Amino acid sequence: MKILMIEDNKSVSEMMSMFFKKEGWDVVFSYDGNDAVEKFNKAPNSFDLITLDLNLPGKDGMQVAQEIREKSKTVPLIMLTARDSESDQVLGLELGADDYVTKPFSPITLIARIKALHRRSQLAGEKNTTEKATQANKYFDIDTGRFQLNVKTREAFLDGKPIEGLTPKEFDLLHTLAKNPKQVYSREQLLQQVWDYEYFGDERTVDAHIKKLRQKIEKSGPQIIQTVWGVGYKFDDTEQEQKEN
């Protein structure tokens, strides 16, 4: 695996380089936003994953994330941030980050997140290739009457209207919930199934994605992601219909 680590703190970079070397990974370091964008644009298809610090000289991390996503919609991106506010985390996810890790972090935790995100990215690519070959005539993988979802085209519709602007993780989250309507998923279960890593004590990753997903759903129709207080979340597109009748 080849990683682009965008981090202005050289001591952090030096520490992580030892862990990357132990895993047998190749890593390219960048210490400011302008240099990071330049290095990525020179070879956007050469990197398997990017870690991105938010506090950078030159261009800040948010701007770098936006420019990376303009060039590539699919390269896995983990944000590293000392900021602990929900608004920063939501904005980062909205700009296309697949995950975030709050500083200070354990190198072992970051390695685990990288492995999980890379593994899921590879599986998604294999799954899409298989689906193109075996599901050419299958339009909707999920169709409840009100809600439709196509895994191959990564499209979702509610009451005939497309749910637009879904990031890869938001789509995967919606797909996971919609596959089993009314089944309640805890945050820990969603971390394992959507992000593919064990629960590290940071439930805000799920909550931030749910918040943005709900905002996009509400532009197309009634809310279909329900909160089950004290437990987690579920997909249910029947309650609104029952209230209307």
Secondary structure in CASP SS format (residue, H / E / C, confidence):
PFRMAT SS
TARGET T0000
AUTHOR 0000-0000-0000
METHOD secondary structure of the structure
MODEL  1
M C 1.00
K E 1.00
I E 1.00
L E 1.00
M E 1.00
I E 1.00
E C 1.00
D C 1.00
N C 1.00
K H 1.00
S H 1.00
V H 1.00
S H 1.00
E H 1.00
M H 1.00
M H 1.00
S H 1.00
M H 1.00
F H 1.00
F H 1.00
K H 1.00
K H 1.00
E H 1.00
G C 1.00
W C 1.00
D E 1.00
V E 1.00
V E 1.00
F E 1.00
S E 1.00
Y C 1.00
D C 1.00
G H 1.00
N H 1.00
D H 1.00
A H 1.00
V H 1.00
E H 1.00
K H 1.00
F H 1.00
N H 1.00
K H 1.00
A C 1.00
P C 1.00
N C 1.00
S C 1.00
F C 1.00
D C 1.00
L E 1.00
I E 1.00
T E 1.00
L E 1.00
D E 1.00
L C 1.00
N C 1.00
L C 1.00
P C 1.00
G C 1.00
K C 1.00
D C 1.00
G H 1.00
M H 1.00
Q H 1.00
V H 1.00
A H 1.00
Q H 1.00
E H 1.00
I H 1.00
R H 1.00
E H 1.00
K H 1.00
S C 1.00
K C 1.00
T C 1.00
V C 1.00
P C 1.00
L E 1.00
I E 1.00
M E 1.00
L E 1.00
T E 1.00
A C 1.00
R C 1.00
D C 1.00
S C 1.00
E H 1.00
S H 1.00
D H 1.00
Q H 1.00
V H 1.00
L H 1.00
G H 1.00
L H 1.00
E H 1.00
L C 1.00
G C 1.00
A C 1.00
D C 1.00
D E 1.00
Y E 1.00
V E 1.00
T E 1.00
K C 1.00
P C 1.00
F C 1.00
S C 1.00
P H 1.00
I H 1.00
T H 1.00
L H 1.00
I H 1.00
A H 1.00
R H 1.00
I H 1.00
K H 1.00
A H 1.00
L H 1.00
H H 1.00
R H 1.00
R H 1.00
S H 1.00
Q H 1.00
L H 1.00
A H 1.00
G H 1.00
E H 1.00
K H 1.00
N H 1.00
T H 1.00
T H 1.00
E H 1.00
K H 1.00
A H 1.00
T H 1.00
Q C 1.00
A C 1.00
N C 1.00
K C 1.00
Y C 1.00
F C 1.00
D C 1.00
I E 1.00
D E 1.00
T C 1.00
G C 1.00
R C 1.00
F E 1.00
Q E 1.00
L E 1.00
N E 1.00
V C 1.00
K C 1.00
T C 1.00
R C 1.00
E E 1.00
A E 1.00
F E 1.00
L E 1.00
D C 1.00
G C 1.00
K E 1.00
P E 1.00
I C 1.00
E C 1.00
G C 1.00
L C 1.00
T C 1.00
P H 1.00
K H 1.00
E H 1.00
F H 1.00
D H 1.00
L H 1.00
L H 1.00
H H 1.00
T H 1.00
L H 1.00
A H 1.00
K H 1.00
N C 1.00
P C 1.00
K C 1.00
Q C 1.00
V C 1.00
Y E 1.00
S E 1.00
R H 1.00
E H 1.00
Q H 1.00
L H 1.00
L H 1.00
Q H 1.00
Q H 1.00
V H 1.00
W H 1.00
D C 1.00
Y C 1.00
E C 1.00
Y C 1.00
F C 1.00
G C 1.00
D C 1.00
E C 1.00
R H 1.00
T H 1.00
V H 1.00
D H 1.00
A H 1.00
H H 1.00
I H 1.00
K H 1.00
K H 1.00
L H 1.00
R H 1.00
Q H 1.00
K H 1.00
I H 1.00
E C 1.00
K C 1.00
S C 1.00
G C 1.00
P C 1.00
Q C 1.00
I C 1.00
I E 1.00
Q E 1.00
T E 1.00
V E 1.00
W C 1.00
G C 1.00
V C 1.00
G E 1.00
Y E 1.00
K E 1.00
F E 1.00
D C 1.00
D C 1.00
T C 1.00
E H 1.00
Q H 1.00
E H 1.00
Q H 1.00
K H 1.00
E H 1.00
N C 1.00
END
